[in-house]
Amino acid sequence: MKVDTSIKPKLLLPSIDRMLELSCGKIRSIHKSWNPSKGTPVFTRAGRYTSRGWTEWTQGFQFGCAILQYDMTDDEDFLKIGRDSTISRMAPHVSNIGVHDHGFNNLSTYGNLRRLMLEDRLPMDRRELELYELAIKLSGAVQAARWTPTSDGLGFIHSFNGPHSLFSDTMRSLRILFQADRLGHVLMGEGDQPINLLDRAVKHALTTYKYNVYYGQERDAFDVNGRVAHESIFNTNGGNYRCASTQQGYSPFSTWTRGLAWILCGCAEILEYLAVLPPSALRPFGGKHHFIKATERAALATAEFHIGNSFADGIPFWDTGAPGVREFGEISDSESDPYNDVEPLDSSAAAISGQGYLRLGNYFLSKGNRKRGNRYRGAAFTIAQALLKEPYLSTKRTHQGLILHSVYHHPNGWDYIPRGRRIPSGESSMWGDYHALELMLLIKREAEGMPYPVFYC
């Protein structure tokens, strides 16, 4: 990426307003046309949102997009869509024992609505607020119950693949445990033994930093600083680490860029949260300083890897080790071309990373590190600028997606390939659209002097 530190939030406001005009029609179109009996909208095919039976992990993003649209426009029609849909359709996601996606689904809906109420953007209703908080508490506890202990005394929330599987994705979902703990909740185990949610959140993060993020320490022949494995595999009999793996990436020894983005964004949010967490809360886990340093290390490694392995505008390939990547040579000074016919790009990885960069930059500025702060804020605004214009912004009103050129599962062949093309392009994903809106919310609020949105309000 060619980080542009000259871009300022106010310069992006006209483009954000244009994006919101487009997203208005797209959110309404999905709401009016979607048949809930088909499952959850996941990604587009020929411009129309479709479902894909894996898990229902994107429904929170569907309704969360409407909530964010209200947040940025004050159009109460979108508040009604988001709030009514959350209350009527999200309860099964609170009690879902089979997934690692609780933070995705429930903080995008219940969490955003709670935040807006506490910001006085919604009328204060104590019973409604208690509903949102109860959902967050239960969701955090249910998520924490998917636990696999490891032989080094740590452990992790296992993915839907089973108790052997640690996904990088869960680092963005992990905040549901931090928030449930902040609200005073615990998970009750056998014999009425309380299980501390902060304990599980910290241990999961440390396990991810240790096994899913690489630091150039020769763990294997492909160990470079900032590389991310999508999945780590453990022997559940004794909790020993076995190997790197991947579900959606090209190989266990390359970086699936959305997996890296989940870690970058998750780390940045954790660092912000740690700034308000009293040191005594982390004393049982080696102390606050220890956890901050481990989180900073993972955040910096992944942040620099993305910068070094994305195009000048911050858009990466879907996987940095995919076979066709080598044909492009050094890409960090070249503009991205999502219509190339060699390897797909993934705009959703850029959108998620963009929020991670902005939060990470703000974190370092708050610590007095202007060099890192300005660098990562510049990276966020560079990505935002790319997403706010064509070819990434979806300007065709009949296309239901907002951000084009997102990739879901290229190895499985799930992504739509337009006629006459050899690789996927021109389509959107629910998580890509949501995270683009969330990134623009951060930028718009800063430009307009509005409160800074955080999950732990």
C-alpha positions as CSV (number, residue, x, y, z in Angstrom):
1,M,0.0,0.0,0.0
2,K,1.1,3.5,-0.7
3,V,0.0,5.1,2.5
4,D,-1.3,8.7,1.9
5,T,-1.1,10.7,5.1
6,S,-2.5,13.8,3.4
7,I,-6.1,12.4,3.3
8,K,-8.2,13.9,6.1
9,P,-11.7,12.8,7.3
10,K,-13.4,16.0,6.1
11,L,-12.1,15.4,2.6
12,L,-14.0,12.1,2.5
13,L,-17.4,13.5,3.6
14,P,-18.8,14.2,0.1
15,S,-17.9,10.7,-1.0
16,I,-19.4,9.2,2.1
17,D,-22.6,11.1,1.5
18,R,-22.7,9.7,-2.0
19,M,-22.2,6.2,-0.7
20,L,-25.0,6.7,1.8
21,E,-27.4,7.7,-1.0
22,L,-26.5,4.5,-2.8
23,S,-26.7,2.3,0.3
24,C,-30.2,3.7,1.1
25,G,-31.7,2.0,-2.0
26,K,-29.7,-1.2,-1.6
27,I,-30.7,-1.8,2.0
28,R,-34.3,-1.2,1.2
29,S,-34.1,-3.5,-1.8
30,I,-32.7,-6.3,0.3
31,H,-35.3,-5.8,3.0
32,K,-38.2,-5.8,0.5
33,S,-37.0,-8.7,-1.6
34,W,-35.4,-11.1,0.8
35,N,-37.4,-14.2,1.7
36,P,-36.3,-15.3,5.3
37,S,-37.2,-18.9,4.5
38,K,-34.2,-19.0,2.2
39,G,-31.8,-18.4,5.1
40,T,-29.6,-15.3,5.4
41,P,-28.2,-13.2,2.6
42,V,-24.5,-13.9,2.3
43,F,-23.1,-12.7,-1.0
44,T,-24.4,-11.6,-4.4
45,R,-24.6,-13.5,-7.7
46,A,-25.1,-11.3,-10.7
47,G,-26.0,-8.4,-8.4
48,R,-28.6,-10.1,-6.2
49,Y,-28.0,-11.3,-2.7
50,T,-28.2,-15.0,-2.2
51,S,-27.7,-17.5,0.6
52,R,-25.1,-20.2,1.1
53,G,-25.7,-23.0,3.6
54,W,-22.7,-23.0,5.9
55,T,-23.8,-21.1,9.0
56,E,-26.1,-18.1,9.4
57,W,-23.2,-15.8,10.4
58,T,-24.2,-12.8,8.3
59,Q,-27.7,-12.0,9.5
60,G,-26.4,-9.5,12.1
61,F,-24.6,-7.7,9.3
62,Q,-27.8,-7.6,7.3
63,F,-29.8,-5.8,10.0
64,G,-26.6,-4.0,11.3
65,C,-26.3,-2.3,7.9
66,A,-29.8,-0.7,8.4
67,I,-28.8,0.4,11.9
68,L,-25.6,2.0,10.7
69,Q,-27.5,3.7,7.9
70,Y,-29.8,5.3,10.5
71,D,-26.7,6.2,12.6
72,M,-25.3,8.2,9.7
73,T,-28.5,9.6,8.1
74,D,-31.1,9.9,10.9
75,D,-33.6,8.2,8.6
76,E,-35.9,6.4,11.0
77,D,-37.1,4.0,8.4
78,F,-33.8,2.2,8.7
79,L,-33.9,2.3,12.5
80,K,-37.3,0.5,12.2
81,I,-35.9,-2.1,9.9
82,G,-32.9,-2.7,12.1
83,R,-34.6,-2.6,15.5
84,D,-37.7,-4.6,14.5
85,S,-35.6,-7.2,12.7
86,T,-33.2,-7.6,15.6
87,I,-36.1,-8.1,18.1
88,S,-38.0,-10.5,15.8
89,R,-35.2,-12.5,14.2
90,M,-32.0,-12.4,16.2
91,A,-32.8,-14.4,19.3
92,P,-31.7,-17.7,17.8
93,H,-28.3,-16.2,17.2
94,V,-28.0,-15.4,20.9
95,S,-28.4,-19.1,21.9
96,N,-26.6,-20.7,19.0
97,I,-24.2,-23.2,20.5
98,G,-22.7,-24.3,17.2
99,V,-20.8,-21.3,15.9
100,H,-17.9,-18.9,16.7
101,D,-19.7,-15.9,15.2
102,H,-21.6,-14.4,18.2
103,G,-19.8,-11.1,18.1
104,F,-20.5,-10.7,14.4
105,N,-24.2,-11.3,14.7
106,N,-25.1,-9.8,18.1
107,L,-22.9,-6.8,18.5
108,S,-23.8,-5.7,15.0
109,T,-27.4,-5.6,16.1
110,Y,-28.1,-5.6,19.9
111,G,-24.7,-3.9,20.5
112,N,-25.3,-1.1,18.0
113,L,-28.8,-0.5,19.3
114,R,-27.5,-0.3,22.9
115,R,-24.8,2.1,21.9
116,L,-27.2,4.4,20.1
117,M,-29.5,4.4,23.1
118,L,-26.6,5.3,25.5
119,E,-25.6,8.1,23.0
120,D,-29.1,9.5,23.3
121,R,-29.7,8.8,19.6
122,L,-32.7,6.6,20.7
123,P,-35.2,7.5,23.4
124,M,-34.1,5.9,26.7
125,D,-36.2,2.9,27.5
126,R,-34.8,1.0,30.4
127,R,-36.7,-2.2,29.6
128,E,-35.5,-2.1,25.9
129,L,-31.9,-1.4,27.1
130,E,-32.1,-4.4,29.5
131,L,-33.2,-6.5,26.6
132,Y,-30.1,-5.5,24.5
133,E,-27.8,-6.1,27.5
134,L,-29.4,-9.5,28.3
135,A,-28.8,-10.6,24.8
136,I,-25.2,-9.5,24.9
137,K,-24.6,-11.2,28.3
138,L,-26.1,-14.5,27.1
139,S,-24.4,-14.4,23.7
140,G,-21.0,-13.8,25.4
141,A,-21.5,-16.7,27.7
142,V,-22.8,-19.1,25.0
143,Q,-19.8,-18.2,22.9
144,A,-17.4,-18.8,25.8
145,A,-18.8,-22.3,26.3
146,R,-17.2,-23.4,23.0
147,W,-13.9,-24.0,24.8
148,T,-10.9,-26.1,24.0
149,P,-8.1,-26.1,26.6
150,T,-4.5,-26.2,25.3
151,S,-1.5,-27.9,26.8
152,D,0.3,-24.6,27.5
153,G,-2.4,-23.5,29.9
154,L,-4.3,-21.4,27.5
155,G,-7.2,-22.3,25.3
156,F,-9.6,-21.1,22.6
157,I,-13.1,-20.7,21.4
158,H,-13.3,-23.4,18.7
159,S,-14.8,-22.8,15.3
160,F,-17.8,-24.6,13.8
161,N,-15.4,-27.2,12.4
162,G,-15.1,-28.7,15.9
163,P,-13.0,-28.6,19.1
164,H,-9.7,-29.1,17.2
165,S,-10.1,-25.9,15.2
166,L,-9.0,-22.3,16.0
167,F,-10.0,-19.7,13.4
168,S,-8.5,-16.3,13.0
169,D,-12.0,-14.9,12.3
170,T,-12.9,-15.2,16.0
171,M,-10.6,-12.3,16.9
172,R,-13.2,-9.9,15.7
173,S,-16.1,-11.8,17.2
174,L,-14.2,-12.1,20.6
175,R,-15.4,-8.6,21.7
176,I,-18.7,-10.1,22.7
177,L,-16.9,-11.8,25.7
178,F,-15.3,-8.6,26.7
179,Q,-18.6,-6.7,26.6
180,A,-20.5,-9.5,28.5
181,D,-17.9,-9.5,31.2
182,R,-18.0,-5.7,31.4
183,L,-21.7,-6.0,32.0
184,G,-21.0,-8.2,35.0
185,H,-21.9,-11.6,33.5
186,V,-20.3,-15.0,34.0
187,L,-20.8,-18.4,32.4
188,M,-22.0,-21.0,34.9
189,G,-20.5,-24.4,34.5
190,E,-21.0,-27.8,36.1
191,G,-21.6,-27.7,39.9
192,D,-22.5,-24.0,39.6
193,Q,-18.9,-23.1,39.0
194,P,-18.5,-19.6,37.6
195,I,-16.4,-19.3,34.5
196,N,-14.8,-15.9,34.0
197,L,-15.5,-14.5,30.5
198,L,-12.5,-12.1,30.6
199,D,-10.3,-15.1,31.4
200,R,-11.5,-16.9,28.3
201,A,-11.3,-13.8,26.1
202,V,-7.7,-13.1,27.1
203,K,-6.6,-16.7,26.8
204,H,-8.2,-17.0,23.3
205,A,-6.5,-13.9,22.2
206,L,-3.1,-15.1,23.5
207,T,-3.6,-18.5,21.8
208,T,-4.4,-16.8,18.5
209,Y,-1.3,-14.5,18.8
210,K,0.9,-17.5,19.5
211,Y,-0.3,-19.9,16.9
212,N,-2.2,-18.1,14.1
213,V,0.2,-15.1,13.7
214,Y,3.8,-15.5,12.6
215,Y,6.7,-13.2,13.6
216,G,9.6,-14.3,11.4
217,Q,11.0,-16.7,14.0
218,E,11.4,-19.8,11.8
219,R,8.4,-21.7,13.0
220,D,8.3,-23.2,9.6
221,A,10.0,-22.7,6.2
222,F,7.5,-19.9,5.3
223,D,7.5,-17.9,8.5
224,V,7.6,-14.2,7.7
225,N,6.6,-11.4,10.0
226,G,2.8,-10.8,9.9
227,R,1.8,-13.9,8.0
228,V,-1.5,-15.3,9.3
229,A,-2.8,-18.9,9.2
230,H,-6.5,-19.0,8.8
231,E,-6.8,-22.0,11.1
232,S,-4.7,-23.8,13.7
233,I,-5.3,-27.5,14.4
234,F,-4.9,-29.0,17.9
235,N,-5.0,-32.6,19.2
236,T,-7.9,-32.4,21.6
237,N,-6.7,-35.4,23.6
238,G,-3.9,-33.4,25.2
239,G,-4.3,-29.9,23.8
240,N,-1.1,-30.0,21.8
241,Y,-0.7,-27.8,18.7
242,R,-0.4,-29.9,15.5
243,C,-0.3,-27.7,12.4
244,A,-1.5,-24.7,10.4
245,S,-4.5,-25.2,8.2
246,T,-7.0,-23.2,6.1
247,Q,-10.6,-23.4,5.0
248,Q,-10.9,-20.4,2.7
249,G,-7.3,-19.5,1.9
250,Y,-5.0,-21.0,-0.7
251,S,-2.8,-22.9,1.7
252,P,-1.8,-23.2,5.3
253,F,1.5,-21.5,4.5
254,S,0.1,-18.4,2.8
255,T,-2.1,-15.6,4.1
256,W,-5.8,-15.5,3.4
257,T,-6.2,-11.8,3.6
258,R,-9.6,-11.7,5.2
259,G,-8.2,-13.8,8.0
260,L,-5.5,-11.3,8.6
261,A,-8.0,-8.5,8.5
262,W,-10.1,-10.1,11.3
263,I,-7.0,-10.3,13.5
264,L,-5.9,-6.7,12.7
265,C,-9.3,-5.2,13.4
266,G,-9.8,-7.4,16.5
267,C,-6.5,-6.5,18.0
268,A,-7.1,-2.8,17.5
269,E,-10.4,-2.9,19.3
270,I,-8.9,-4.9,22.1
271,L,-6.1,-2.3,22.5
272,E,-8.8,0.5,22.8
273,Y,-10.7,-1.5,25.4
274,L,-7.6,-2.2,27.4
275,A,-7.1,1.5,27.9
276,V,-10.3,1.7,30.0
277,L,-9.8,-1.7,31.8
278,P,-8.4,-1.4,35.3
279,P,-5.0,-3.1,35.7
280,S,-6.4,-5.2,38.5
281,A,-8.7,-7.0,36.1
282,L,-5.8,-8.5,34.2
283,R,-3.5,-9.3,37.1
284,P,-4.5,-13.0,37.0
285,F,-3.4,-13.2,33.4
286,G,0.2,-12.0,33.7
287,G,-0.8,-8.3,34.1
288,K,-2.1,-5.6,31.8
289,H,1.3,-4.7,30.4
290,H,2.0,-8.2,29.3
291,F,-1.3,-8.5,27.4
292,I,-1.0,-5.1,25.9
293,K,2.5,-5.9,24.5
294,A,1.3,-9.2,23.1
295,T,-1.7,-7.5,21.4
296,E,0.5,-4.7,20.0
297,R,2.9,-7.2,18.6
298,A,0.2,-9.1,16.7
299,A,-1.4,-5.8,15.6
300,L,1.8,-4.3,14.3
301,A,2.9,-7.5,12.5
302,T,-0.4,-7.9,10.7
303,A,-0.7,-4.2,9.9
304,E,2.7,-4.0,8.3
305,F,2.2,-7.3,6.4
306,H,-1.0,-5.9,4.8
307,I,0.7,-2.7,3.8
308,G,3.5,-4.7,2.2
309,N,1.2,-7.1,0.4
310,S,-1.6,-4.9,-1.0
311,F,-1.9,-2.6,-3.9
312,A,-1.2,1.1,-3.7
313,D,-4.9,1.7,-2.8
314,G,-4.8,-0.8,0.0
315,I,-6.8,-3.5,-1.8
316,P,-5.2,-7.0,-1.4
317,F,-5.4,-10.3,-3.3
318,W,-7.8,-12.8,-1.7
319,D,-4.6,-14.7,-0.6
320,T,-1.0,-13.5,-0.8
321,G,0.3,-16.9,-1.9
322,A,-2.3,-17.7,-4.6
323,P,-0.7,-19.1,-7.8
324,G,-1.2,-16.1,-10.0
325,V,0.1,-13.5,-7.5
326,R,3.7,-14.0,-8.6
327,E,2.8,-12.7,-12.1
328,F,2.1,-9.2,-10.7
329,G,5.5,-8.8,-9.1
330,E,5.8,-5.9,-6.6
331,I,2.3,-4.5,-6.2
332,S,2.5,-1.9,-3.4
333,D,3.1,1.0,-5.8
334,S,0.5,-0.2,-8.4
335,E,-3.2,0.6,-8.5
336,S,-5.4,-2.5,-8.1
337,D,-7.3,-4.0,-11.0
338,P,-10.2,-6.1,-9.8
339,Y,-11.0,-7.0,-13.4
340,N,-7.7,-8.8,-13.9
341,D,-8.2,-12.3,-15.1
342,V,-5.5,-14.0,-13.0
343,E,-6.3,-13.8,-9.3
344,P,-9.3,-12.3,-7.5
345,L,-8.9,-9.3,-5.1
346,D,-10.9,-9.0,-1.9
347,S,-12.3,-5.6,-1.1
348,S,-13.9,-7.0,2.1
349,A,-10.5,-7.7,3.5
350,A,-9.6,-4.1,2.8
351,A,-12.8,-2.8,4.5
352,I,-12.2,-4.8,7.7
353,S,-8.5,-3.8,7.7
354,G,-9.5,-0.2,7.2
355,Q,-11.3,0.0,10.5
356,G,-8.4,-1.9,12.2
357,Y,-6.0,0.7,10.9
358,L,-8.1,3.7,12.0
359,R,-8.6,2.3,15.5
360,L,-4.9,1.3,15.7
361,G,-3.8,4.7,14.5
362,N,-6.0,6.4,17.1
363,Y,-4.7,4.1,19.8
364,F,-1.0,5.0,19.0
365,L,-1.9,8.7,18.9
366,S,-3.4,8.4,22.3
367,K,-0.1,6.8,23.5
368,G,1.9,9.8,22.0
369,N,3.3,7.8,19.1
370,R,2.6,10.2,16.3
371,K,4.6,8.3,13.7
372,R,2.7,5.1,14.0
373,G,-0.6,6.9,14.6
374,N,-0.4,9.0,11.5
375,R,0.9,6.0,9.4
376,Y,-2.1,3.8,10.3
377,R,-4.7,6.5,10.1
378,G,-3.3,7.3,6.7
379,A,-3.6,3.6,5.7
380,A,-7.3,3.7,6.9
381,F,-8.1,6.8,4.8
382,T,-6.2,5.4,1.8
383,I,-8.4,2.3,1.9
384,A,-11.6,4.3,2.5
385,Q,-10.8,6.6,-0.5
386,A,-10.5,3.5,-2.7
387,L,-13.8,1.9,-1.5
388,L,-15.7,5.2,-1.9
389,K,-15.3,5.3,-5.7
390,E,-15.5,3.0,-8.7
391,P,-14.6,0.3,-9.4
392,Y,-15.2,-0.7,-5.8
393,L,-18.3,1.4,-5.0
394,S,-21.4,-0.2,-6.5
395,T,-23.1,2.7,-8.4
396,K,-25.5,0.6,-10.3
397,R,-28.8,0.9,-8.4
398,T,-30.1,-2.5,-9.5
399,H,-27.1,-4.2,-7.9
400,Q,-27.9,-5.0,-4.3
401,G,-24.3,-4.9,-3.1
402,L,-22.6,-1.8,-1.9
403,I,-18.9,-2.7,-2.2
404,L,-17.9,-4.7,-5.2
405,H,-15.1,-7.3,-5.7
406,S,-15.5,-9.3,-2.5
407,V,-14.6,-13.0,-2.3
408,Y,-16.2,-15.6,-0.1
409,H,-14.8,-19.1,-0.6
410,H,-12.7,-19.2,-3.8
411,P,-11.2,-22.7,-3.2
412,N,-14.8,-24.1,-3.0
413,G,-15.9,-22.3,-6.1
414,W,-18.7,-20.5,-4.3
415,D,-18.1,-17.1,-5.8
416,Y,-19.9,-16.0,-8.9
417,I,-17.8,-15.7,-12.1
418,P,-19.4,-13.4,-14.7
419,R,-19.8,-14.8,-18.2
420,G,-16.7,-14.4,-20.2
421,R,-14.5,-14.2,-17.1
422,R,-12.2,-16.8,-15.5
423,I,-12.3,-15.6,-11.9
424,P,-14.8,-14.0,-9.6
425,S,-15.3,-10.2,-9.8
426,G,-18.1,-7.6,-9.5
427,E,-19.9,-9.1,-6.5
428,S,-20.5,-8.1,-2.9
429,S,-20.7,-9.7,0.5
430,M,-22.8,-8.8,3.5
431,W,-19.7,-8.6,5.8
432,G,-17.9,-6.4,3.2
433,D,-20.9,-4.0,3.0
434,Y,-21.3,-3.9,6.8
435,H,-17.6,-3.2,7.5
436,A,-17.4,-0.6,4.8
437,L,-20.3,1.2,6.5
438,E,-18.7,0.8,9.9
439,L,-15.5,2.3,8.6
440,M,-17.3,5.3,7.1
441,L,-19.2,5.8,10.4
442,L,-15.9,6.2,12.2
443,I,-14.6,8.7,9.6
444,K,-17.9,10.6,9.4
445,R,-18.2,11.0,13.1
446,E,-14.6,12.2,13.4
447,A,-15.1,14.7,10.6
448,E,-18.3,16.0,12.2
449,G,-17.1,16.1,15.8
450,M,-19.5,13.3,16.9
451,P,-18.8,10.7,19.7
452,Y,-16.3,8.0,18.9
453,P,-18.1,4.7,18.6
454,V,-16.8,1.7,20.6
455,F,-18.3,-1.7,21.4
456,Y,-17.8,-1.3,25.1
457,C,-19.8,1.9,25.8
